[in-house]
Amino acid sequence: MIKSMSLLTLLIAGAAGFAAPGVEGQLTVPANRTSGPGQALTLRFVRFASTATSPGAPIVFLAGGPGDSGIRAIKGMPPEILNELLSIADVVAIDQRGTGSSEPLNAICPPGAMLPRDSPANPQRMLEGLRERVQRCLIHAAENGIDAAGLTTAESADDLEALRKVLGARRLTLLAGSYGTHLALAAARRHPDLVDRMALAGVEGPDDTLKLPSRVDEVLRRIPALLDGDYSTLGRWALTYRVPRPLNLMNLAMDCASYGSRERLARIEAEAKTATLGNAINFPLPDLCDLPGLPRLPASDRTPVESRVPALLISGTFDGRTPVQNAVDVARHLANAETLVIDGASHGLFREARTMQSIMAFFRR
């Protein structure tokens, strides 16, 4: 279903100076396909028409998080980047289920208490408080008709197949970053004929949701400022996590559903004992994931994705969340994959000129 142009669309198309106007659309999908017929969700997207004479498969942008809005991200895209993408194919930005303007709306837990700024945090006490908050949030969500069990990457991957049908496209080209790469790989697994090609920046493989402490240490050793003992930038960043913050239920449910294999969990536990920051990068996971009401995907979803879909996998040497080795491991199982490593780049790979240049060249083949 395609709606007429809305105020949001006009703002995107007009104020940003993009070459083609965007049209806002929506599709209806099951809230939880595993539980049978029942509640439905409305997902929203924006589609920009290609300026090409013979456009390729629509380019669908998959935002990260999980929990980020694809529509909001496209609003912040430099016009010259979007215009170049439009010279290749239509561009579609979708708000995944539970994000932005897509249902379920307001899947947010209220902020917790302010953490002290003059003393070390107590992780165990924080975890106890978080468990109570999430338990209350899950009860409140259920009372308001939100099925947290339907907030999984598998459901979102099936949503992309539904989007393909709404767009009337034979296949989709996927442009993804961070968690969006995790979703793209799941879509390629679940729907082998869905994906024409995919560009993945900051790769999160099927079993990479929970991060390896050793990979964080590898990145810390590469950063000169930290090696010189200057932790001021890291301190300012960490301070933001001490102020009261809402808890995104969609983010938590998605990550807990993806979880980690037994081998991954055992490796994290072993590495955390000697890592510089312990298992801080994963906190408060996986400890919250045993709460009743949170979903868990089957172990098969954490096995490598085997596919012949052409794929470009981009990594940065300063990225501790989606390190270079993630892309190396994923590429081993993709018959038509190529990797690009950008020296000195961190998790914000889309801000790197070389990233976008490589993606454009890959999409034009």
C-alpha positions in Angstrom: 0.0 0.0 0.0 1.5 3.4 -1.1 0.1 6.5 0.6 0.1 10.0 -0.9 3.0 12.2 -0.1 2.9 13.4 3.6 4.5 16.4 5.4 7.4 14.1 6.5 8.0 13.1 2.9 7.9 16.7 1.7 10.5 17.6 4.3 12.7 14.8 3.1 12.3 15.5 -0.6 12.2 19.3 -0.5 14.4 20.6 2.3 17.2 18.1 1.8 17.5 18.9 -1.9 17.3 15.3 -3.2 17.0 14.7 -6.9 13.7 12.8 -6.7 10.6 13.2 -4.4 10.0 10.5 -1.9 6.7 8.8 -1.4 5.7 7.4 2.0 4.3 3.9 2.1 3.2 1.3 4.6 2.7 -2.5 4.8 0.8 -4.7 7.2 2.6 -7.8 8.6 1.8 -10.3 11.4 3.0 -9.3 14.8 4.2 -12.8 15.5 4.2 -15.3 12.6 5.2 -18.2 14.9 2.0 -17.9 17.0 -0.4 -18.1 14.1 -3.0 -15.6 13.0 -3.6 -12.7 15.3 -2.4 -9.2 15.8 -0.9 -7.2 12.9 1.6 -4.4 12.7 1.9 -1.5 10.3 5.4 -0.8 9.1 6.3 2.5 7.3 8.8 3.2 4.7 9.8 6.0 2.2 10.6 5.3 -1.4 12.6 7.6 -3.7 12.3 7.1 -7.4 15.4 6.3 -9.4 16.7 8.8 -12.0 18.2 5.9 -14.0 16.9 4.9 -17.4 17.0 1.2 -16.5 17.0 1.1 -12.6 18.4 -2.0 -10.8 16.8 -3.8 -7.9 15.5 -1.3 -5.3 18.2 -0.4 -2.7 16.7 -0.9 0.8 18.5 0.7 3.6 18.6 -1.3 6.9 19.5 0.8 9.9 21.4 -0.5 12.9 20.8 -0.6 16.6 18.7 -2.6 16.7 16.2 0.2 17.2 17.4 2.9 14.9 14.9 4.5 12.4 15.8 4.0 8.7 13.6 6.9 7.7 15.3 9.3 10.2 18.7 8.1 9.0 17.8 8.8 5.3 16.9 12.3 6.3 20.4 12.9 7.5 22.1 11.4 4.4 24.1 14.0 2.4 22.0 14.8 -0.8 24.9 14.0 -3.1 25.1 10.4 -1.6 21.4 9.7 -2.0 21.4 11.3 -5.5 24.2 9.0 -6.6 22.3 6.0 -5.2 19.2 7.1 -7.1 21.2 7.1 -10.3 21.5 3.3 -9.8 18.0 2.3 -8.5 15.1 3.3 -6.3 16.1 3.9 -2.7 13.8 2.7 0.1 14.3 3.5 3.8 12.2 1.3 6.2 11.5 1.7 9.9 11.8 -1.9 11.0 9.2 -3.2 13.4 9.4 -1.4 16.8 11.4 1.5 15.4 10.6 5.0 14.4 7.1 5.3 13.0 6.5 1.5 12.6 4.5 -0.5 15.1 4.6 -1.6 17.8 4.9 2.0 18.9 6.3 3.2 22.3 8.1 -0.1 23.1 10.2 1.9 25.6 10.8 1.3 29.3 10.9 4.5 31.4 14.3 5.9 32.5 16.0 4.5 35.6 17.7 6.3 38.4 20.8 8.6 38.0 24.0 6.7 38.6 26.7 8.3 40.8 29.3 10.4 39.0 31.9 10.4 41.8 32.3 6.6 42.4 32.6 3.4 40.4 29.4 1.8 39.2 28.2 -1.4 40.9 27.4 -3.8 37.9 25.6 -6.3 40.1 23.3 -3.7 41.7 22.7 -2.1 38.3 21.8 -5.5 36.9 19.3 -6.2 39.7 17.7 -2.8 39.0 17.5 -3.5 35.3 15.9 -6.8 35.8 13.1 -5.2 37.8 12.7 -2.5 35.2 12.5 -4.9 32.3 10.0 -7.2 34.1 7.7 -4.2 34.7 8.2 -3.1 31.1 7.3 -6.5 29.7 4.1 -6.6 31.8 3.2 -3.1 30.7 3.9 -3.9 27.1 1.7 -7.0 27.2 -1.1 -5.0 28.8 -0.8 -2.6 25.8 -1.0 -5.3 23.2 2.8 -5.4 22.4 3.9 -9.0 21.7 7.6 -8.9 22.7 8.0 -12.4 21.4 7.5 -11.1 17.8 10.5 -8.7 18.1 13.1 -10.9 16.5 15.4 -10.7 13.5 13.7 -13.6 11.9 10.4 -11.7 11.9 12.1 -8.6 10.5 13.7 -10.7 7.8 10.3 -12.0 6.8 9.1 -8.4 6.8 11.6 -7.6 4.1 10.1 -10.3 1.9 6.7 -8.7 2.5 8.2 -5.3 1.6 9.6 -6.8 -1.7 6.0 -7.8 -2.7 4.6 -4.4 -1.8 7.3 -2.7 -3.9 6.5 -5.1 -6.8 10.2 -5.9 -7.1 11.7 -9.2 -8.2 14.7 -8.8 -5.7 16.1 -6.2 -3.4 19.5 -4.8 -3.0 20.4 -4.4 0.7 22.5 -1.5 2.1 23.1 -2.2 5.7 25.1 -1.0 8.7 25.9 -2.6 12.1 22.8 -4.6 13.3 21.3 -4.0 9.8 24.0 -6.4 8.5 22.8 -9.1 10.9 19.3 -8.6 9.5 20.5 -8.6 5.9 22.3 -12.0 6.5 19.2 -13.4 8.1 17.1 -12.3 5.1 19.5 -13.9 2.7 19.3 -17.2 4.7 15.5 -17.2 5.1 14.6 -16.0 1.6 17.4 -17.1 -0.8 15.7 -15.5 -3.8 15.1 -12.1 -2.1 18.5 -10.5 -2.2 20.1 -9.3 -5.5 23.3 -8.1 -3.7 24.2 -6.6 -0.4 26.7 -4.1 0.9 27.4 -4.6 4.6 29.3 -2.0 6.7 30.3 -3.0 10.2 29.5 -6.7 9.9 27.5 -8.5 12.6 27.3 -12.2 11.7 24.7 -14.7 12.9 26.6 -15.4 16.2 28.2 -12.0 16.7 25.4 -10.3 18.7 27.3 -10.9 21.9 30.8 -9.4 21.5 34.1 -11.0 22.2 36.2 -9.1 24.9 39.4 -10.1 23.2 38.4 -8.2 20.0 37.8 -5.1 22.1 41.3 -5.5 23.6 42.7 -5.7 20.1 41.2 -2.4 19.1 42.3 -0.7 22.4 45.8 -1.7 21.6 45.6 0.0 18.2 44.5 3.4 19.5 47.5 5.6 20.2 45.8 8.0 22.7 44.8 5.1 24.9 48.3 3.6 24.7 49.6 7.0 25.9 47.3 6.9 28.9 44.8 9.6 27.8 41.4 8.2 28.6 39.6 11.6 28.7 37.6 11.0 25.5 36.5 7.6 26.7 35.6 9.2 30.1 33.3 11.8 28.5 31.6 9.1 26.4 31.1 6.9 29.5 29.6 9.7 31.4 26.5 9.8 29.2 25.6 6.3 30.4 25.2 7.5 34.0 22.3 9.8 33.3 18.8 8.4 33.3 18.0 6.8 30.0 15.0 5.0 28.6 15.4 1.3 27.8 14.4 0.3 24.3 12.4 -3.0 24.6 12.8 -3.6 20.8 16.6 -3.4 21.1 16.6 -5.8 24.1 14.2 -8.3 22.6 16.0 -8.4 19.3 19.4 -9.0 20.9 18.2 -11.5 23.4 16.4 -13.4 20.6 19.7 -13.6 18.6 21.6 -14.4 21.8 24.8 -16.5 21.4 25.8 -20.1 20.8 27.0 -22.2 23.7 30.5 -22.0 22.2 30.3 -18.2 22.0 29.0 -17.8 25.6 31.8 -20.1 26.9 34.5 -18.1 25.0 33.1 -14.7 26.3 33.2 -16.0 29.9 36.8 -17.2 29.5 38.0 -14.0 27.8 36.3 -11.7 30.2 38.5 -12.9 33.1 41.6 -11.3 31.6 40.2 -8.6 29.2 41.0 -5.0 30.0 37.3 -4.1 30.4 36.0 -7.6 31.3 32.7 -8.2 29.6 31.6 -4.5 29.8 30.8 -4.3 26.1 27.9 -6.8 26.4 26.5 -5.5 29.7 23.7 -6.1 30.7 23.5 -9.1 28.3 23.3 -12.0 28.4 22.1 -11.7 32.0 18.8 -10.1 31.2 17.9 -12.6 28.5 16.4 -15.2 30.7 13.5 -13.0 31.8 10.1 -14.5 30.9 8.5 -12.9 27.9 11.8 -12.2 26.0 12.2 -14.3 22.8 14.9 -16.7 21.8 15.6 -17.8 18.3 16.6 -21.5 17.6 20.3 -22.4 17.6 20.2 -22.8 13.8 19.9 -19.1 13.4 23.4 -18.6 14.9 25.1 -20.9 12.4 27.0 -19.4 9.4 24.9 -18.1 6.5 25.7 -20.0 3.2 24.8 -17.9 0.2 25.9 -17.1 -3.4 24.5 -13.6 -3.2 27.2 -11.0 -4.3 28.3 -9.2 -1.1 30.6 -6.4 -0.1 31.8 -6.6 3.5 33.4 -3.4 4.9 35.2 -3.1 8.3 37.3 -0.6 10.2 40.4 -1.4 12.2 39.3 0.8 15.1 35.8 -0.8 15.4 35.5 -2.8 18.6 31.8 -3.6 18.1 31.9 -5.1 14.7 35.6 -5.9 14.2 37.4 -6.9 11.1 37.4 -10.6 12.0 33.6 -10.6 11.9 33.6 -9.9 8.2 36.4 -12.4 7.6 34.4 -15.1 9.3 31.2 -14.3 7.5 32.9 -14.0 4.1 34.2 -17.6 4.4 30.6 -18.9 3.8 29.6 -16.4 1.1 30.7 -17.7 -2.3 30.6 -14.3 -4.0 31.9 -12.1 -1.1 34.6 -9.5 -1.1 36.0 -7.6 1.9 37.3 -4.1 2.4 39.2 -3.0 5.5 39.5 0.7 6.1 42.5 1.6 8.3 41.7 3.9 11.2 37.9 3.7 10.7 35.6 3.0 13.6 32.0 1.9 13.9 30.7 4.9 11.9 31.7 3.5 8.5 29.1 5.4 6.5 31.0 8.6 7.4 34.0 7.3 5.5 34.3 8.5 1.9 36.0 5.3 0.9 33.0 3.3 2.2 30.5 5.1 0.0 32.8 5.1 -3.0 33.2 1.3 -2.8 29.5 0.7 -2.3 28.6 2.8 -5.3 31.1 0.9 -7.5 29.8 -2.4 -6.1 26.1 -1.5 -6.9 27.0 -0.4 -10.4 28.4 -3.8 -11.5 
